[in-house]
Amino acid sequence: MEISPLLIARFMMAFTLAFHIIFAVMGITLPLLMVIAESRWLKTKEEAYLLLAKQWGKATALLFAIGAVSGTAISFEMGLLWPRFMAFAGPIIGLPFTLEGFAFFIEAIFLGIYLFGWDRVPPKIHWLAGVMTALGAAASGVLVMTANAWMNAPRGFDLVDGNPMNINVWAAMFNPASFTECLHMTVAAFQSGSVLVASLHAYQLLKNNKSPSHRHGLAIASVVAILTSIIMPLSGDMSARYVAKYQPVKLAAMESLWETTRGAPLIVGGWPNENDEKIGFAIKIPYGLSLLATHDAQSEVMGLKSVPREMRPFIPLVHLSFDIMVGIGFWLMFLSLLGLWLRYRFKKFPDKIWFLRVVALSGPLGIIAVQTGWIVTEVGRQPWVIYNIMRTAEAVTTVRGLWLPLIIFIVIYTILTVALMKVLHWTFSQAAVETGEARS
């Protein structure tokens, strides 16, 4: 029995994006952390900060290289797997991808100066090169996100006989979803990346709690995690109101709300039954969804029964992913605030064994939250690849025999990820070894 091109294309795209997003998140976060570490070194002249900046710079270079390869592979995948989508959307969303290329070059140039400019350029110029690297990395992510936002809120063209005409690339780029989606993803990247870095340093402190470099690394990453954890609920609120206004079916799937309801409850947990169109074992918070969607407890929220079954996404996956994303977000916010309270309670950054263990174990959760958030965004839009314009089944290739490149991609990405984790682990552990802290 031959597997359909649509199924293979979906799985291949999901698999490669799931790995690429890890590289992207860390590639956005680490330049910011290295700039903060160098700022602290310039102010205090403490060697541990200098070592951190250099180690995080090396990790940034590694992620930059792997992310570039991964992103290039995905661009080829887009042409191979979704030719009809590319033919339709290419002239419309080509601008942000072009600008992303410029951001990529800016990041590459200044990262080169940063890595090889130690003791070769003035300290402030070197620090500025780090700032430009961080800005280039963040800009690359934002520009790509505007293209994805367009898929959720297509604008900037007239549809004439099924073809896009009178294209306005700026209107397409600055579509109604751009601000909320770019803000939410950027904050999520900094939050999840900083939590992962904090967990790596917490793990090293469990082995050597006298290491100032790992202590400073944990502190810097935790500060970023605290700030982003405070911003995240505000960003999430904006995203929820956007989805309620522009993609009500996605919101209904996220909450597994079947009936159109005034004063709709917020549904936490449970398992949706698509056949019976009900959800069991869920906790319902009265008026919660209406408040989330419109800030009005009595507002009406559209239910899934308002659209035919074939126009709904896979509800169990969207609902479960949304609950996991939100649950992890609240846990990371609680953990960050707990660390902040301990900092002021004991007048130093927390070094208690139980706290370090919790931080070390919580590291992967941020990445899981980002992954589930992307599931909500992409699966929740189905059956559309371009919302209300083009269905996913209409965009896919008709090429057969895609199972071979699928296997090749699985092998390559698995090897890349394992190698990356090994090298990052070695890089972070070297922060103590290179100053002799491991012997102290």
C-alpha positions in Angstrom: 0.0 0.0 0.0 1.5 3.3 -1.1 1.6 6.2 1.3 0.0 9.4 0.0 2.2 12.3 -0.8 0.1 14.5 1.5 0.8 12.3 4.5 4.5 12.1 3.8 4.8 15.8 3.1 3.0 16.7 6.3 5.2 14.4 8.4 8.4 15.5 6.7 7.6 19.1 7.2 6.6 18.6 10.8 9.7 16.6 11.6 12.2 19.0 10.1 10.5 22.1 11.6 10.3 20.4 15.0 14.1 20.1 15.0 14.8 23.4 13.3 12.8 25.4 15.9 15.2 24.1 18.6 18.2 25.5 16.7 16.3 28.7 16.0 15.2 29.3 19.6 18.7 28.7 21.0 20.2 30.7 18.2 18.1 33.7 19.2 18.7 33.4 22.9 22.4 32.7 23.2 23.6 36.0 21.5 21.5 38.0 24.0 23.1 36.1 26.9 26.6 36.5 25.6 26.1 40.2 25.3 24.8 40.5 28.8 27.8 38.4 30.1 30.3 40.7 28.2 28.5 43.8 29.6 29.0 42.4 33.1 32.7 41.7 32.3 33.3 45.2 31.0 31.8 46.6 34.2 33.3 44.2 36.8 36.4 42.8 35.0 35.5 39.5 36.6 37.1 36.6 34.6 34.0 34.3 35.0 31.9 36.7 33.0 34.5 36.9 30.2 34.6 33.1 30.1 30.8 32.9 29.9 30.7 35.4 27.0 33.4 33.3 25.1 31.7 30.0 25.8 28.2 31.3 24.8 29.8 32.8 21.7 31.2 29.4 20.6 27.8 27.9 21.2 26.1 30.7 19.1 28.5 30.0 16.2 27.7 26.3 16.4 23.9 26.9 16.4 24.3 29.5 13.6 26.0 26.9 11.4 23.5 24.1 12.1 20.5 26.5 11.9 21.7 27.8 8.5 22.0 24.2 7.1 18.6 23.3 8.6 16.9 26.4 7.3 18.3 25.9 3.8 17.0 22.3 3.8 13.6 23.5 4.8 13.6 26.1 1.9 14.2 23.3 -0.5 11.5 21.2 1.1 9.0 24.0 0.6 9.6 23.9 -3.2 9.6 20.1 -3.3 6.6 19.4 -1.1 4.4 22.4 -1.5 4.9 23.7 -5.1 1.3 25.1 -5.5 1.6 27.0 -2.2 4.9 28.5 -3.3 3.6 29.4 -6.7 0.7 31.3 -5.1 2.4 32.7 -2.1 5.9 33.3 -3.3 5.3 36.7 -4.9 3.4 37.9 -1.9 5.7 36.8 1.0 9.0 36.9 -0.8 9.8 40.3 0.8 10.2 39.1 4.4 12.3 36.1 3.3 14.5 38.5 1.3 14.9 40.8 4.3 15.6 37.7 6.5 18.5 37.0 4.2 19.9 40.5 4.9 19.4 39.9 8.7 21.2 36.6 8.3 24.2 38.2 6.6 24.3 41.0 9.3 24.3 38.3 12.0 27.1 36.3 10.2 29.3 39.3 9.7 29.1 40.6 13.3 29.3 37.1 14.7 32.6 36.7 12.8 33.9 40.0 14.3 32.8 38.9 17.8 34.4 35.5 17.6 37.7 36.6 16.1 37.8 40.1 17.5 38.9 39.4 21.0 42.0 41.6 21.7 41.8 42.8 18.1 39.2 45.5 18.3 38.4 47.9 21.1 36.2 46.4 23.9 33.3 48.6 23.2 33.4 47.9 19.5 33.6 44.2 20.3 30.6 44.5 22.6 28.7 46.4 19.8 29.4 43.5 17.4 27.7 41.2 19.9 24.7 43.5 20.1 24.4 43.5 16.3 24.7 39.7 16.3 21.8 39.5 18.8 19.7 42.0 16.8 20.3 40.1 13.6 19.3 36.8 15.1 16.1 38.2 16.6 15.3 40.0 13.3 15.7 36.8 11.3 13.1 35.1 13.5 10.7 38.0 13.4 10.9 38.3 9.6 10.2 34.6 9.1 7.3 34.9 11.6 5.7 37.6 9.5 5.5 35.1 6.6 3.9 32.5 8.8 1.5 35.1 10.2 0.4 35.9 6.6 -0.7 32.2 6.3 -3.0 32.8 9.3 -4.2 36.2 8.1 -3.6 36.6 4.3 -3.6 40.2 3.1 -2.0 42.3 0.5 -3.6 41.0 -2.7 -6.8 40.7 -4.7 -8.0 37.2 -5.6 -9.0 37.2 -9.2 -10.0 33.8 -10.8 -8.1 32.0 -8.1 -4.9 34.0 -8.7 -3.3 36.7 -6.5 -3.4 40.1 -8.3 -2.6 43.7 -7.3 0.0 42.5 -4.8 1.0 44.8 -1.9 4.0 43.2 -0.2 4.0 45.6 2.7 0.3 45.0 3.5 1.0 41.3 3.3 4.0 41.6 5.6 2.2 43.7 8.2 -0.9 41.6 8.3 -3.3 41.5 11.3 -1.4 38.5 12.8 2.1 39.9 12.4 2.5 41.8 15.7 0.9 39.3 18.0 2.5 36.2 16.5 6.0 37.8 16.2 5.8 39.1 19.8 4.5 35.8 21.2 7.1 33.7 19.4 10.0 36.1 20.2 9.2 36.1 23.9 8.7 32.4 23.9 12.1 31.9 22.3 13.9 34.0 24.9 11.9 32.3 27.7 12.4 28.7 26.6 16.0 29.3 25.5 17.0 31.0 28.8 15.3 28.3 30.8 17.3 25.6 29.0 20.6 27.5 29.5 19.7 28.0 33.2 19.1 24.3 33.5 22.5 23.4 32.0 24.3 25.7 34.5 22.1 24.4 37.4 23.2 20.8 36.4 26.8 21.9 36.4 26.4 23.6 39.8 25.0 20.4 41.3 28.4 18.8 40.4 30.5 21.8 41.5 28.6 24.4 43.5 31.7 26.6 43.9 31.9 27.5 40.2 31.4 31.3 39.8 31.0 31.0 36.0 28.2 28.6 36.3 26.6 30.6 39.1 26.8 33.7 36.9 25.5 31.8 33.9 22.5 30.6 35.9 21.9 34.1 37.2 22.0 35.8 33.8 19.8 33.1 32.2 17.3 33.3 35.1 17.0 37.0 34.8 16.0 36.7 31.2 13.6 33.9 32.1 12.0 36.0 34.8 11.5 39.0 32.5 10.0 37.0 29.7 7.8 35.0 32.1 6.3 38.2 33.2 5.7 39.4 29.6 4.4 36.0 28.4 0.9 36.2 29.9 0.4 39.6 28.3 1.6 38.3 24.9 -0.7 35.2 25.3 -3.7 37.4 26.1 -3.1 39.4 22.9 -2.8 36.2 20.9 -6.0 34.8 22.3 -7.9 37.9 21.4 -6.5 37.8 17.9 -7.5 34.2 17.4 -10.9 34.8 18.8 -11.5 37.6 16.2 -9.8 36.2 13.1 -9.7 32.4 13.6 -12.7 31.4 15.8 -12.6 27.8 14.7 -9.0 27.5 16.0 -10.1 29.0 19.4 -13.0 26.6 19.6 -10.6 23.7 18.9 -8.1 24.9 21.5 -10.8 24.9 24.1 -12.8 22.0 22.7 -15.9 24.1 22.7 -18.6 22.5 20.7 -21.6 24.7 21.2 -21.7 28.4 20.5 -21.9 29.9 24.0 -22.5 33.2 25.6 -20.4 33.5 28.8 -18.3 30.5 27.6 -16.3 28.6 30.3 -12.5 28.1 30.1 -12.0 24.3 29.6 -8.9 22.9 31.3 -7.8 19.3 30.6 -10.2 16.6 29.5 -10.2 14.6 26.3 -12.4 15.6 23.3 -14.6 13.0 21.7 -15.0 14.1 18.1 -17.7 11.5 17.4 -20.0 12.5 20.3 -18.9 16.2 20.0 -18.3 16.3 23.8 -15.3 16.6 26.1 -15.0 14.5 29.2 -13.1 14.8 32.5 -12.5 18.5 32.0 -12.4 21.3 34.5 -14.6 24.2 33.4 -13.9 27.7 34.8 -17.1 29.8 34.4 -17.0 32.7 31.9 -13.2 32.1 31.5 -13.1 31.7 27.8 -15.3 34.7 27.1 -13.0 36.8 29.3 -10.0 35.4 27.5 -11.4 36.0 24.1 -12.9 39.5 24.5 -12.4 40.7 28.1 -16.2 40.5 28.4 -17.6 37.7 30.6 -20.9 37.7 28.7 -19.6 37.7 25.2 -20.5 35.0 22.7 -17.8 32.5 21.6 -18.4 30.4 18.5 -18.5 26.6 18.9 -17.2 23.9 16.6 -20.7 22.8 15.6 -20.9 26.1 13.7 -18.8 24.7 10.9 -18.9 21.3 9.1 -16.7 18.5 10.4 -14.4 18.7 7.3 -13.7 22.3 8.2 -12.4 21.5 11.7 -8.8 20.7 12.6 -7.8 17.6 14.6 -9.3 18.7 17.8 -7.7 16.3 20.4 -4.2 17.3 19.2 -4.9 21.0 19.2 -6.7 21.0 22.6 -4.0 18.8 24.3 -1.2 20.9 22.8 -2.8 24.1 24.0 -3.2 22.8 27.5 0.4 21.6 27.6 1.7 24.9 26.3 -0.3 27.0 28.9 0.5 24.6 31.7 4.3 24.8 31.1 4.1 28.5 30.7 2.5 28.9 34.1 5.0 26.5 35.7 8.0 28.4 34.2 6.5 31.7 35.5 6.1 30.2 38.9 9.6 28.8 38.9 11.0 32.2 37.8 9.2 34.1 40.4 10.2 31.6 43.0 13.9 32.1 42.1 13.3 35.9 42.3 11.8 35.6 45.8 14.6 33.4 47.0 17.1 35.9 45.6 15.7 38.7 47.7 15.0 36.5 50.7 18.6 35.2 51.1 20.4 38.2 49.5 22.1 36.0 46.9 21.1 33.9 43.9 19.5 30.6 45.0 22.0 27.8 45.4 19.9 25.3 47.4 20.2 21.7 46.1 16.4 21.2 45.7 16.1 24.4 43.7 19.0 23.6 41.4 17.5 20.1 40.8 14.1 21.6 39.9 15.7 24.1 37.5 17.8 21.4 35.9 14.8 19.1 35.4 12.7 22.0 34.0 15.1 22.8 31.2 13.4 20.8 28.4 9.9 22.1 29.3 10.4 25.4 27.5 11.2 23.7 24.3 8.2 21.4 24.7 6.0 24.5 25.2 7.4 26.0 21.9 6.7 22.8 20.1 3.2 22.5 21.3 2.6 26.1 20.6 3.5 25.5 17.0 1.2 22.5 16.8 -1.6 24.8 18.0 -0.7 27.4 15.4 -0.3 25.0 12.4 -2.7 22.2 13.1 -5.3 24.6 14.4 -5.4 26.3 11.0 -6.2 23.1 9.2 -7.6 22.2 6.7 -6.1 25.5 5.4 -2.5 26.2 4.5 -3.5 29.7 3.6 -6.4 30.5 5.8 -9.7 30.6 3.9 -7.8 30.7 0.6 -6.0 27.5 -0.1 -6.4 24.0 1.6 -3.4 22.0 2.5 -4.5 19.2 0.2 -4.5 21.6 -2.7 -1.0 22.9 -2.0 0.8 19.5 -1.8 3.0 18.0 -4.5 1.9 15.1 -6.7 5.4 13.6 -6.7 5.6 10.0 -5.6 8.4 8.1 -3.8 9.0 10.8 -1.2 9.6 8.1 1.5 13.3 8.0 0.6 14.1 11.7 1.2 12.0 11.4 4.4 14.2 8.7 5.7 17.3 10.6 4.8 16.0 13.7 6.6 15.2 11.7 9.7 18.7 10.3 9.8 20.5 13.6 9.1 18.5 15.6 11.6 18.8 13.0 14.3 22.6 12.9 13.9 22.8 16.7 13.9 20.7 17.0 17.0 22.7 14.4 18.9 25.9 16.0 17.9 24.7 19.4 18.9 23.6 18.3 22.3 27.0 16.6 22.9 29.0 19.6 21.8 26.8 22.0 23.8 27.2 19.9 26.9 31.0 19.9 26.4 31.0 23.6 25.8 29.0 24.4 29.0 31.1 22.0 31.1 34.3 23.7 29.9 33.2 26.9 31.5 34.5 25.5 34.8 37.4 23.5 33.5 39.1 26.3 31.6 39.5 28.4 34.8 40.4 25.5 37.0 37.1 25.8 39.0 36.4 22.1 38.7 39.5 21.6 40.9 38.4 24.1 43.6 
